[in-house]
Amino acid sequence: MKKENQLQIEYGKFLWSSVRKKLCAISIIVFILMLLVANVYLAINVMGALSEHASAKSVVHFIFPVLQLGCCLTASIAMSVKTKESRRMISPYQEFRMRWTLFIFLPFLFCILTAYFFDGLQRHYI
């Protein structure tokens, strides 16, 4: 059991090192786009607040398309990495689970938390 875990950790490190630069670049771009969308929405709401017509809508609805685009790009780039080591190191199920966790679940979690962080900032300033 310990050897299997060690092989999974080594495989995860290998996968991460093979796509790290692309995923970091995509994450930064998505973060900036989410920030721009949230700030534009906040600016429009603040103008409405000055004229007593402010709405308390959540900014997450406007950030969601950017979030979805970023997660799809991350998943497609990372899941298409071809490795020969996977056949020797771990089973196909373990490989799928590792790829799904690293490249779908964790980026999605990052994007959701970032979206709700921006929503909290927007609600705080209005």
N, CA, C and O atoms as CSV, one atom per row, in Angstrom:
chain,resi,resn,atom,element,x,y,z
A,1,MET,N,N,0.823,-1.197,0.000
A,1,MET,CA,C,0.000,0.000,0.000
A,1,MET,C,C,0.865,1.259,0.000
A,1,MET,O,O,0.556,2.235,-0.683
A,2,LYS,N,N,1.935,1.226,0.761
A,2,LYS,CA,C,2.808,2.389,0.837
A,2,LYS,C,C,3.501,2.640,-0.495
A,2,LYS,O,O,3.704,3.789,-0.886
A,3,LYS,N,N,3.861,1.570,-1.190
A,3,LYS,CA,C,4.519,1.727,-2.489
A,3,LYS,C,C,3.552,2.332,-3.504
A,3,LYS,O,O,3.953,3.161,-4.321
A,4,GLU,N,N,2.279,1.926,-3.460
A,4,GLU,CA,C,1.285,2.500,-4.366
A,4,GLU,C,C,1.129,3.997,-4.127
A,4,GLU,O,O,1.071,4.776,-5.078
A,5,ASN,N,N,1.061,4.396,-2.872
A,5,ASN,CA,C,0.938,5.814,-2.554
A,5,ASN,C,C,2.155,6.592,-3.035
A,5,ASN,O,O,2.029,7.701,-3.554
A,6,GLN,N,N,3.317,6.011,-2.862
A,6,GLN,CA,C,4.549,6.668,-3.316
A,6,GLN,C,C,4.544,6.815,-4.836
A,6,GLN,O,O,4.956,7.850,-5.359
A,7,LEU,N,N,4.079,5.784,-5.548
A,7,LEU,CA,C,3.990,5.868,-7.006
A,7,LEU,C,C,2.993,6.931,-7.437
A,7,LEU,O,O,3.240,7.655,-8.401
A,8,GLN,N,N,1.859,7.036,-6.728
A,8,GLN,CA,C,0.879,8.065,-7.056
A,8,GLN,C,C,1.451,9.460,-6.829
A,8,GLN,O,O,1.226,10.362,-7.636
A,9,ILE,N,N,2.175,9.639,-5.753
A,9,ILE,CA,C,2.783,10.941,-5.469
A,9,ILE,C,C,3.809,11.295,-6.540
A,9,ILE,O,O,3.855,12.434,-7.005
A,10,GLU,N,N,4.624,10.333,-6.927
A,10,GLU,CA,C,5.612,10.579,-7.988
A,10,GLU,C,C,4.922,10.915,-9.307
A,10,GLU,O,O,5.356,11.813,-10.030
A,11,TYR,N,N,3.856,10.198,-9.616
A,11,TYR,CA,C,3.122,10.457,-10.851
A,11,TYR,C,C,2.473,11.840,-10.807
A,11,TYR,O,O,2.477,12.555,-11.809
A,12,GLY,N,N,1.917,12.220,-9.664
A,12,GLY,CA,C,1.326,13.549,-9.507
A,12,GLY,C,C,2.362,14.644,-9.693
A,12,GLY,O,O,2.080,15.655,-10.336
A,13,LYS,N,N,3.550,14.462,-9.144
A,13,LYS,CA,C,4.626,15.433,-9.325
A,13,LYS,C,C,5.028,15.524,-10.793
A,13,LYS,O,O,5.278,16.613,-11.311
A,14,PHE,N,N,5.088,14.370,-11.459
A,14,PHE,CA,C,5.432,14.353,-12.880
A,14,PHE,C,C,4.378,15.099,-13.702
A,14,PHE,O,O,4.719,15.903,-14.569
A,15,LEU,N,N,3.103,14.833,-13.428
A,15,LEU,CA,C,2.035,15.515,-14.162
A,15,LEU,C,C,2.094,17.022,-13.929
A,15,LEU,O,O,2.002,17.807,-14.874
A,16,TRP,N,N,2.248,17.417,-12.676
A,16,TRP,CA,C,2.273,18.834,-12.355
A,16,TRP,C,C,3.452,19.530,-13.030
A,16,TRP,O,O,3.305,20.638,-13.545
A,17,SER,N,N,4.610,18.892,-13.030
A,17,SER,CA,C,5.776,19.531,-13.647
A,17,SER,C,C,5.627,19.640,-15.161
A,17,SER,O,O,6.213,20.533,-15.773
A,18,SER,N,N,4.853,18.745,-15.773
A,18,SER,CA,C,4.712,18.786,-17.227
A,18,SER,C,C,3.787,19.896,-17.714
A,18,SER,O,O,3.915,20.327,-18.860
A,19,VAL,N,N,2.863,20.373,-16.886
A,19,VAL,CA,C,1.924,21.412,-17.339
A,19,VAL,C,C,1.874,22.620,-16.404
A,19,VAL,O,O,0.976,23.453,-16.527
A,20,ARG,N,N,2.799,22.726,-15.495
A,20,ARG,CA,C,2.770,23.780,-14.478
A,20,ARG,C,C,2.736,25.176,-15.084
A,20,ARG,O,O,1.927,26.001,-14.661
A,21,LYS,N,N,3.582,25.462,-16.054
A,21,LYS,CA,C,3.663,26.816,-16.617
A,21,LYS,C,C,2.374,27.215,-17.318
A,21,LYS,O,O,1.896,28.338,-17.156
A,22,LYS,N,N,1.813,26.299,-18.095
A,22,LYS,CA,C,0.566,26.605,-18.799
A,22,LYS,C,C,-0.577,26.847,-17.820
A,22,LYS,O,O,-1.349,27.793,-17.979
A,23,LEU,N,N,-0.683,25.991,-16.808
A,23,LEU,CA,C,-1.780,26.130,-15.851
A,23,LEU,C,C,-1.644,27.388,-15.007
A,23,LEU,O,O,-2.645,28.027,-14.682
A,24,CYS,N,N,-0.436,27.745,-14.655
A,24,CYS,CA,C,-0.236,28.991,-13.896
A,24,CYS,C,C,-0.604,30.195,-14.754
A,24,CYS,O,O,-1.221,31.140,-14.262
A,25,ALA,N,N,-0.235,30.171,-16.019
A,25,ALA,CA,C,-0.581,31.273,-16.913
A,25,ALA,C,C,-2.095,31.382,-17.086
A,25,ALA,O,O,-2.647,32.481,-17.043
A,26,ILE,N,N,-2.759,30.256,-17.280
A,26,ILE,CA,C,-4.217,30.272,-17.410
A,26,ILE,C,C,-4.863,30.771,-16.128
A,26,ILE,O,O,-5.813,31.552,-16.182
A,27,SER,N,N,-4.370,30.338,-14.983
A,27,SER,CA,C,-4.934,30.783,-13.705
A,27,SER,C,C,-4.784,32.291,-13.529
A,27,SER,O,O,-5.707,32.956,-13.060
A,28,ILE,N,N,-3.644,32.826,-13.897
A,28,ILE,CA,C,-3.429,34.272,-13.782
A,28,ILE,C,C,-4.358,35.028,-14.722
A,28,ILE,O,O,-4.954,36.029,-14.326
A,29,ILE,N,N,-4.487,34.566,-15.952
A,29,ILE,CA,C,-5.370,35.219,-16.916
A,29,ILE,C,C,-6.818,35.176,-16.441
A,29,ILE,O,O,-7.519,36.186,-16.512
A,30,VAL,N,N,-7.275,34.027,-15.958
A,30,VAL,CA,C,-8.646,33.905,-15.462
A,30,VAL,C,C,-8.857,34.799,-14.243
A,30,VAL,O,O,-9.901,35.440,-14.119
A,31,PHE,N,N,-7.884,34.846,-13.351
A,31,PHE,CA,C,-7.978,35.701,-12.169
A,31,PHE,C,C,-8.115,37.164,-12.579
A,31,PHE,O,O,-8.946,37.884,-12.023
A,32,ILE,N,N,-7.317,37.613,-13.540
A,32,ILE,CA,C,-7.383,38.995,-14.002
A,32,ILE,C,C,-8.728,39.279,-14.671
A,32,ILE,O,O,-9.325,40.330,-14.435
A,33,LEU,N,N,-9.210,38.353,-15.503
A,33,LEU,CA,C,-10.513,38.549,-16.139
A,33,LEU,C,C,-11.641,38.605,-15.113
A,33,LEU,O,O,-12.555,39.421,-15.230
A,34,MET,N,N,-11.573,37.739,-14.117
A,34,MET,CA,C,-12.587,37.765,-13.067
A,34,MET,C,C,-12.524,39.088,-12.308
A,34,MET,O,O,-13.561,39.653,-11.962
A,35,LEU,N,N,-11.335,39.578,-12.052
A,35,LEU,CA,C,-11.160,40.855,-11.361
A,35,LEU,C,C,-11.726,42.001,-12.196
A,35,LEU,O,O,-12.383,42.893,-11.659
A,36,LEU,N,N,-11.477,41.983,-13.501
A,36,LEU,CA,C,-12.011,43.027,-14.371
A,36,LEU,C,C,-13.534,43.010,-14.408
A,36,LEU,O,O,-14.173,44.056,-14.300
A,37,VAL,N,N,-14.109,41.830,-14.559
A,37,VAL,CA,C,-15.574,41.721,-14.590
A,37,VAL,C,C,-16.174,42.197,-13.271
A,37,VAL,O,O,-17.159,42.935,-13.261
A,38,ALA,N,N,-15.581,41.774,-12.167
A,38,ALA,CA,C,-16.093,42.182,-10.848
A,38,ALA,C,C,-15.961,43.686,-10.653
A,38,ALA,O,O,-16.871,44.315,-10.113
A,39,ASN,N,N,-14.850,44.275,-11.080
A,39,ASN,CA,C,-14.661,45.716,-10.914
A,39,ASN,C,C,-15.591,46.532,-11.807
A,39,ASN,O,O,-16.094,47.573,-11.384
A,40,VAL,N,N,-15.823,46.074,-13.029
A,40,VAL,CA,C,-16.763,46.772,-13.906
A,40,VAL,C,C,-18.165,46.712,-13.304
A,40,VAL,O,O,-18.874,47.717,-13.271
A,41,TYR,N,N,-18.556,45.545,-12.836
A,41,TYR,CA,C,-19.874,45.414,-12.211
A,41,TYR,C,C,-19.967,46.282,-10.959
A,41,TYR,O,O,-20.995,46.917,-10.720
A,42,LEU,N,N,-18.911,46.313,-10.168
A,42,LEU,CA,C,-18.882,47.143,-8.966
A,42,LEU,C,C,-18.981,48.623,-9.323
A,42,LEU,O,O,-19.691,49.373,-8.654
A,43,ALA,N,N,-18.280,49.049,-10.366
A,43,ALA,CA,C,-18.336,50.451,-10.781
A,43,ALA,C,C,-19.738,50.833,-11.245
A,43,ALA,O,O,-20.222,51.923,-10.939
A,44,ILE,N,N,-20.381,49.946,-11.976
A,44,ILE,CA,C,-21.750,50.223,-12.430
A,44,ILE,C,C,-22.691,50.290,-11.231
A,44,ILE,O,O,-23.564,51.156,-11.183
A,45,ASN,N,N,-22.528,49.400,-10.274
A,45,ASN,CA,C,-23.376,49.413,-9.085
A,45,ASN,C,C,-23.140,50.647,-8.231
A,45,ASN,O,O,-24.086,51.200,-7.669
A,46,VAL,N,N,-21.906,51.081,-8.127
A,46,VAL,CA,C,-21.612,52.271,-7.328
A,46,VAL,C,C,-22.240,53.501,-7.964
A,46,VAL,O,O,-22.737,54.380,-7.261
A,47,MET,N,N,-22.219,53.568,-9.292
A,47,MET,CA,C,-22.886,54.690,-9.956
A,47,MET,C,C,-24.380,54.663,-9.665
A,47,MET,O,O,-25.006,55.708,-9.488
A,48,GLY,N,N,-24.949,53.454,-9.616
A,48,GLY,CA,C,-26.363,53.340,-9.267
A,48,GLY,C,C,-26.617,53.705,-7.814
A,48,GLY,O,O,-27.679,54.230,-7.480
A,49,ALA,N,N,-25.644,53.429,-6.944
A,49,ALA,CA,C,-25.798,53.754,-5.526
A,49,ALA,C,C,-25.835,55.259,-5.317
A,49,ALA,O,O,-26.513,55.748,-4.414
A,50,LEU,N,N,-25.113,55.989,-6.144
A,50,LEU,CA,C,-25.117,57.440,-6.023
A,50,LEU,C,C,-26.470,58.029,-6.395
A,50,LEU,O,O,-26.859,59.082,-5.889
A,51,SER,N,N,-27.180,57.348,-7.278
A,51,SER,CA,C,-28.492,57.836,-7.686
A,51,SER,C,C,-29.624,57.065,-7.003
A,51,SER,O,O,-30.767,57.102,-7.458
A,52,GLU,N,N,-29.309,56.378,-5.925
A,52,GLU,CA,C,-30.303,55.653,-5.109
A,52,GLU,C,C,-30.952,54.476,-5.833
A,52,GLU,O,O,-32.039,54.046,-5.447
A,53,HIS,N,N,-30.311,53.949,-6.872
A,53,HIS,CA,C,-30.861,52.806,-7.589
A,53,HIS,C,C,-29.912,51.618,-7.566
A,53,HIS,O,O,-29.810,50.896,-8.558
A,54,ALA,N,N,-29.230,51.404,-6.481
A,54,ALA,CA,C,-28.259,50.313,-6.385
A,54,ALA,C,C,-28.988,48.988,-6.222
A,54,ALA,O,O,-30.023,48.911,-5.561
A,55,SER,N,N,-28.443,47.966,-6.822
A,55,SER,CA,C,-29.005,46.632,-6.659
A,55,SER,C,C,-28.050,45.794,-5.832
A,55,SER,O,O,-26.846,46.046,-5.807
A,56,ALA,N,N,-28.587,44.813,-5.169
A,56,ALA,CA,C,-27.763,43.946,-4.316
A,56,ALA,C,C,-27.520,42.603,-4.988
A,56,ALA,O,O,-27.405,41.585,-4.306
A,57,LYS,N,N,-27.439,42.585,-6.319
A,57,LYS,CA,C,-27.197,41.336,-7.036
A,57,LYS,C,C,-25.790,40.838,-6.771
A,57,LYS,O,O,-24.879,41.611,-6.474
A,58,SER,N,N,-25.639,39.563,-6.882
A,58,SER,CA,C,-24.334,38.943,-6.681
A,58,SER,C,C,-23.502,39.068,-7.953
A,58,SER,O,O,-24.022,38.952,-9.063
A,59,VAL,N,N,-22.228,39.302,-7.780
A,59,VAL,CA,C,-21.315,39.416,-8.909
A,59,VAL,C,C,-20.933,38.035,-9.453
A,59,VAL,O,O,-20.382,37.933,-10.549
A,60,VAL,N,N,-21.219,36.986,-8.702
A,60,VAL,CA,C,-20.844,35.631,-9.118
A,60,VAL,C,C,-21.523,35.255,-10.433
A,60,VAL,O,O,-20.947,34.530,-11.244
A,61,HIS,N,N,-22.728,35.738,-10.643
A,61,HIS,CA,C,-23.445,35.416,-11.891
A,61,HIS,C,C,-22.726,35.990,-13.112
A,61,HIS,O,O,-22.804,35.426,-14.203
A,62,PHE,N,N,-22.037,37.094,-12.932
A,62,PHE,CA,C,-21.318,37.708,-14.044
A,62,PHE,C,C,-19.922,37.114,-14.207
A,62,PHE,O,O,-19.360,37.132,-15.302
A,63,ILE,N,N,-19.369,36.594,-13.131
A,63,ILE,CA,C,-18.036,35.996,-13.177
A,63,ILE,C,C,-18.095,34.547,-13.660
A,63,ILE,O,O,-17.098,34.021,-14.155
A,64,PHE,N,N,-19.250,33.898,-13.522
A,64,PHE,CA,C,-19.363,32.470,-13.821
A,64,PHE,C,C,-18.912,32.095,-15.232
A,64,PHE,O,O,-18.234,31.078,-15.376
A,65,PRO,N,N,-19.246,32.855,-16.291
A,65,PRO,CA,C,-18.743,32.461,-17.625
A,65,PRO,C,C,-17.215,32.470,-17.717
A,65,PRO,O,O,-16.632,31.607,-18.373
A,66,VAL,N,N,-16.574,33.420,-17.077
A,66,VAL,CA,C,-15.108,33.450,-17.068
A,66,VAL,C,C,-14.577,32.248,-16.298
A,66,VAL,O,O,-13.608,31.611,-16.711
A,67,LEU,N,N,-15.215,31.949,-15.184
A,67,LEU,CA,C,-14.839,30.795,-14.368
A,67,LEU,C,C,-14.963,29.503,-15.177
A,67,LEU,O,O,-14.070,28.656,-15.150
A,68,GLN,N,N,-16.058,29.365,-15.884
A,68,GLN,CA,C,-16.287,28.154,-16.676
A,68,GLN,C,C,-15.259,28.035,-17.804
A,68,GLN,O,O,-14.760,26.942,-18.072
A,69,LEU,N,N,-14.947,29.127,-18.451
A,69,LEU,CA,C,-13.953,29.113,-19.518
A,69,LEU,C,C,-12.584,28.713,-18.984
A,69,LEU,O,O,-11.893,27.894,-19.589
A,70,GLY,N,N,-12.194,29.284,-17.860
A,70,GLY,CA,C,-10.901,28.942,-17.268
A,70,GLY,C,C,-10.807,27.489,-16.869
A,70,GLY,O,O,-9.786,26.841,-17.098
A,71,CYS,N,N,-11.872,26.970,-16.271
A,71,CYS,CA,C,-11.863,25.565,-15.858
A,71,CYS,C,C,-11.824,24.628,-17.069
A,71,CYS,O,O,-11.149,23.599,-17.032
A,72,CYS,N,N,-12.535,24.973,-18.131
A,72,CYS,CA,C,-12.514,24.138,-19.336
A,72,CYS,C,C,-11.133,24.144,-19.989
A,72,CYS,O,O,-10.647,23.099,-20.420
A,73,LEU,N,N,-10.501,25.313,-20.064
A,73,LEU,CA,C,-9.153,25.379,-20.632
A,73,LEU,C,C,-8.159,24.576,-19.803
A,73,LEU,O,O,-7.338,23.834,-20.343
A,74,THR,N,N,-8.244,24.732,-18.501
A,74,THR,CA,C,-7.344,23.998,-17.612
A,74,THR,C,C,-7.515,22.501,-17.780
A,74,THR,O,O,-6.534,21.766,-17.897
A,75,ALA,N,N,-8.756,22.051,-17.793
A,75,ALA,CA,C,-9.021,20.613,-17.913
A,75,ALA,C,C,-8.575,20.074,-19.262
A,75,ALA,O,O,-7.984,18.996,-19.327
A,76,SER,N,N,-8.847,20.800,-20.339
A,76,SER,CA,C,-8.489,20.273,-21.656
A,76,SER,C,C,-6.981,20.214,-21.855
A,76,SER,O,O,-6.472,19.263,-22.450
A,77,ILE,N,N,-6.267,21.209,-21.369
A,77,ILE,CA,C,-4.804,21.182,-21.514
A,77,ILE,C,C,-4.203,20.076,-20.659
A,77,ILE,O,O,-3.362,19.307,-21.123
A,78,ALA,N,N,-4.633,20.004,-19.429
A,78,ALA,CA,C,-4.017,19.063,-18.503
A,78,ALA,C,C,-4.412,17.613,-18.778
A,78,ALA,O,O,-3.587,16.714,-18.618
A,79,MET,N,N,-5.624,17.376,-19.177
A,79,MET,CA,C,-6.053,15.996,-19.410
A,79,MET,C,C,-5.488,15.451,-20.716
A,79,MET,O,O,-5.490,14.238,-20.927
A,80,SER,N,N,-5.005,16.323,-21.592
A,80,SER,CA,C,-4.462,15.842,-22.859
A,80,SER,C,C,-2.962,15.560,-22.792
A,80,SER,O,O,-2.362,15.202,-23.806
A,81,VAL,N,N,-2.352,15.713,-21.627
A,81,VAL,CA,C,-0.927,15.411,-21.486
A,81,VAL,C,C,-0.728,13.914,-21.673
A,81,VAL,O,O,-1.332,13.101,-20.973
A,82,LYS,N,N,0.126,13.563,-22.625
A,82,LYS,CA,C,0.375,12.145,-22.890
A,82,LYS,C,C,1.637,11.723,-22.160
A,82,LYS,O,O,2.681,12.365,-22.268
A,83,THR,N,N,1.524,10.649,-21.428
A,83,THR,CA,C,2.686,10.161,-20.684
A,83,THR,C,C,2.861,8.675,-20.927
A,83,THR,O,O,1.887,7.927,-21.023
A,84,LYS,N,N,4.094,8.264,-21.025
A,84,LYS,CA,C,4.389,6.838,-21.121
A,84,LYS,C,C,4.600,6.239,-19.741
A,84,LYS,O,O,4.474,5.029,-19.558
A,85,GLU,N,N,4.923,7.089,-18.769
A,85,GLU,CA,C,5.161,6.592,-17.419
A,85,GLU,C,C,3.901,6.040,-16.758
A,85,GLU,O,O,3.977,5.173,-15.887
A,86,SER,N,N,2.751,6.543,-17.174
A,86,SER,CA,C,1.516,6.133,-16.500
A,86,SER,C,C,1.256,4.634,-16.654
A,86,SER,O,O,0.719,4.004,-15.742
A,87,ARG,N,N,1.623,4.073,-17.767
A,87,ARG,CA,C,1.367,2.646,-17.976
A,87,ARG,C,C,2.257,1.776,-17.095
A,87,ARG,O,O,1.891,0.658,-16.736
A,88,ARG,N,N,3.407,2.295,-16.760
A,88,ARG,CA,C,4.322,1.521,-15.926
A,88,ARG,C,C,4.082,1.755,-14.444
A,88,ARG,O,O,4.306,0.852,-13.638
A,89,MET,N,N,3.633,2.944,-14.067
A,89,MET,CA,C,3.612,3.316,-12.664
A,89,MET,C,C,2.322,2.931,-11.939
A,89,MET,O,O,2.361,2.235,-10.925
A,90,ILE,N,N,1.196,3.380,-12.455
A,90,ILE,CA,C,-0.066,3.205,-11.723
A,90,ILE,C,C,-1.146,2.692,-12.644
A,90,ILE,O,O,-0.991,2.697,-13.865
A,91,SER,N,N,-2.239,2.250,-12.058
A,91,SER,CA,C,-3.351,1.705,-12.841
A,91,SER,C,C,-4.110,2.840,-13.537
A,91,SER,O,O,-3.982,3.999,-13.143
A,92,PRO,N,N,-4.893,2.516,-14.560
A,92,PRO,CA,C,-5.669,3.558,-15.253
A,92,PRO,C,C,-6.639,4.301,-14.325
A,92,PRO,O,O,-6.831,5.509,-14.466
A,93,TYR,N,N,-7.240,3.587,-13.389
A,93,TYR,CA,C,-8.152,4.238,-12.448
A,93,TYR,C,C,-7.406,5.254,-11.578
A,93,TYR,O,O,-7.890,6.365,-11.360
A,94,GLN,N,N,-6.237,4.871,-11.089
A,94,GLN,CA,C,-5.453,5.782,-10.262
A,94,GLN,C,C,-4.979,6.990,-11.077
A,94,GLN,O,O,-4.941,8.115,-10.580
A,95,GLU,N,N,-4.619,6.733,-12.341
A,95,GLU,CA,C,-4.206,7.831,-13.212
A,95,GLU,C,C,-5.362,8.805,-13.431
A,95,GLU,O,O,-5.178,10.018,-13.334
A,96,PHE,N,N,-6.559,8.274,-13.729
A,96,PHE,CA,C,-7.720,9.127,-13.930
A,96,PHE,C,C,-8.037,9.926,-12.675
A,96,PHE,O,O,-8.310,11.124,-12.750
A,97,ARG,N,N,-8.001,9.267,-11.526
A,97,ARG,CA,C,-8.303,9.942,-10.260
A,97,ARG,C,C,-7.288,11.048,-9.974
A,97,ARG,O,O,-7.657,12.128,-9.512
A,98,MET,N,N,-6.035,10.784,-10.244
A,98,MET,CA,C,-4.993,11.792,-10.024
A,98,MET,C,C,-5.184,12.979,-10.961
A,98,MET,O,O,-5.118,14.130,-10.529
A,99,ARG,N,N,-5.418,12.705,-12.234
A,99,ARG,CA,C,-5.618,13.787,-13.197
A,99,ARG,C,C,-6.882,14.587,-12.876
A,99,ARG,O,O,-6.876,15.815,-12.951
A,100,TRP,N,N,-7.950,13.902,-12.524
A,100,TRP,CA,C,-9.203,14.577,-12.221
A,100,TRP,C,C,-9.039,15.484,-11.005
A,100,TRP,O,O,-9.522,16.616,-11.005
A,101,THR,N,N,-8.366,14.999,-9.979
A,101,THR,CA,C,-8.174,15.796,-8.769
A,101,THR,C,C,-7.284,17.003,-9.042
A,101,THR,O,O,-7.618,18.121,-8.648
A,102,LEU,N,N,-6.157,16.787,-9.712
A,102,LEU,CA,C,-5.209,17.870,-9.945
A,102,LEU,C,C,-5.694,18.908,-10.945
A,102,LEU,O,O,-5.454,20.102,-10.766
A,103,PHE,N,N,-6.371,18.467,-11.989
A,103,PHE,CA,C,-6.631,19.364,-13.104
A,103,PHE,C,C,-8.092,19.734,-13.313
A,103,PHE,O,O,-8.392,20.578,-14.158
A,104,ILE,N,N,-8.997,19.135,-12.576
A,104,ILE,CA,C,-10.404,19.525,-12.680
A,104,ILE,C,C,-10.919,20.031,-11.339
A,104,ILE,O,O,-11.434,21.146,-11.256
A,105,PHE,N,N,-10.787,19.237,-10.303
A,105,PHE,CA,C,-11.351,19.613,-9.010
A,105,PHE,C,C,-10.631,20.807,-8.381
A,105,PHE,O,O,-11.287,21.766,-7.973
A,106,LEU,N,N,-9.314,20.773,-8.295
A,106,LEU,CA,C,-8.584,21.863,-7.638
A,106,LEU,C,C,-8.687,23.201,-8.385
A,106,LEU,O,O,-8.877,24.226,-7.729
A,107,PRO,N,N,-8.571,23.248,-9.728
A,107,PRO,CA,C,-8.799,24.535,-10.407
A,107,PRO,C,C,-10.230,25.039,-10.259
A,107,PRO,O,O,-10.453,26.242,-10.119
A,108,PHE,N,N,-11.202,24.125,-10.288
A,108,PHE,CA,C,-12.596,24.534,-10.094
A,108,PHE,C,C,-12.788,25.107,-8.695
A,108,PHE,O,O,-13.471,26.118,-8.528
A,109,LEU,N,N,-12.200,24.479,-7.706
A,109,LEU,CA,C,-12.291,24.968,-6.337
A,109,LEU,C,C,-11.639,26.350,-6.222
A,109,LEU,O,O,-12.187,27.235,-5.565
A,110,PHE,N,N,-10.485,26.543,-6.848
A,110,PHE,CA,C,-9.816,27.842,-6.854
A,110,PHE,C,C,-10.713,28.909,-7.480
A,110,PHE,O,O,-10.856,30.002,-6.933
A,111,CYS,N,N,-11.310,28.593,-8.616
A,111,CYS,CA,C,-12.144,29.583,-9.305
A,111,CYS,C,C,-13.401,29.910,-8.506
A,111,CYS,O,O,-13.794,31.074,-8.431
A,112,ILE,N,N,-14.031,28.917,-7.916
A,112,ILE,CA,C,-15.236,29.168,-7.110
A,112,ILE,C,C,-14.891,30.025,-5.901
A,112,ILE,O,O,-15.597,30.989,-5.606
A,113,LEU,N,N,-13.823,29.688,-5.202
A,113,LEU,CA,C,-13.434,30.479,-4.035
A,113,LEU,C,C,-13.076,31.908,-4.431
A,113,LEU,O,O,-13.411,32.848,-3.710
A,114,THR,N,N,-12.408,32.082,-5.555
A,114,THR,CA,C,-12.068,33.424,-6.030
A,114,THR,C,C,-13.324,34.205,-6.397
A,114,THR,O,O,-13.425,35.391,-6.085
A,115,ALA,N,N,-14.279,33.557,-7.052
A,115,ALA,CA,C,-15.530,34.234,-7.425
A,115,ALA,C,C,-16.281,34.706,-6.187
A,115,ALA,O,O,-16.770,35.835,-6.150
A,116,TYR,N,N,-16.375,33.857,-5.182
A,116,TYR,CA,C,-17.085,34.264,-3.970
A,116,TYR,C,C,-16.278,35.279,-3.158
A,116,TYR,O,O,-16.863,36.063,-2.410
A,117,PHE,N,N,-14.970,35.282,-3.286
A,117,PHE,CA,C,-14.155,36.318,-2.664
A,117,PHE,C,C,-14.480,37.675,-3.294
A,117,PHE,O,O,-14.665,38.665,-2.586
A,118,PHE,N,N,-14.548,37.714,-4.630
A,118,PHE,CA,C,-14.901,38.955,-5.312
A,118,PHE,C,C,-16.324,39.381,-4.967
A,118,PHE,O,O,-16.609,40.571,-4.830
A,119,ASP,N,N,-17.209,38.405,-4.830
A,119,ASP,CA,C,-18.582,38.719,-4.440
A,119,ASP,C,C,-18.610,39.336,-3.037
A,119,ASP,O,O,-19.346,40.292,-2.791
A,120,GLY,N,N,-17.820,38.796,-2.137
A,120,GLY,CA,C,-17.739,39.366,-0.788
A,120,GLY,C,C,-17.186,40.777,-0.808
A,120,GLY,O,O,-17.665,41.637,-0.068
A,121,LEU,N,N,-16.177,41.034,-1.647
A,121,LEU,CA,C,-15.649,42.387,-1.765
A,121,LEU,C,C,-16.711,43.335,-2.322
A,121,LEU,O,O,-16.863,44.461,-1.849
A,122,GLN,N,N,-17.434,42.869,-3.321
A,122,GLN,CA,C,-18.459,43.703,-3.938
A,122,GLN,C,C,-19.551,44.033,-2.949
A,122,GLN,O,O,-20.011,45.173,-2.904
A,123,ARG,N,N,-19.978,43.071,-2.157
A,123,ARG,CA,C,-21.031,43.313,-1.173
A,123,ARG,C,C,-20.529,44.196,-0.020
A,123,ARG,O,O,-21.309,44.931,0.587
A,124,HIS,N,N,-19.255,44.122,0.268
A,124,HIS,CA,C,-18.683,44.937,1.336
A,124,HIS,C,C,-18.626,46.412,0.942
A,124,HIS,O,O,-18.854,47.291,1.773
A,125,TYR,N,N,-18.321,46.676,-0.323
A,125,TYR,CA,C,-18.136,48.057,-0.754
A,125,TYR,C,C,-19.415,48.746,-1.196
A,125,TYR,O,O,-19.409,49.956,-1.423
A,126,ILE,N,N,-20.505,48.016,-1.322
A,126,ILE,CA,C,-21.756,48.679,-1.714
A,126,ILE,C,C,-22.636,48.885,-0.537
A,126,ILE,O,O,-23.732,49.429,-0.673
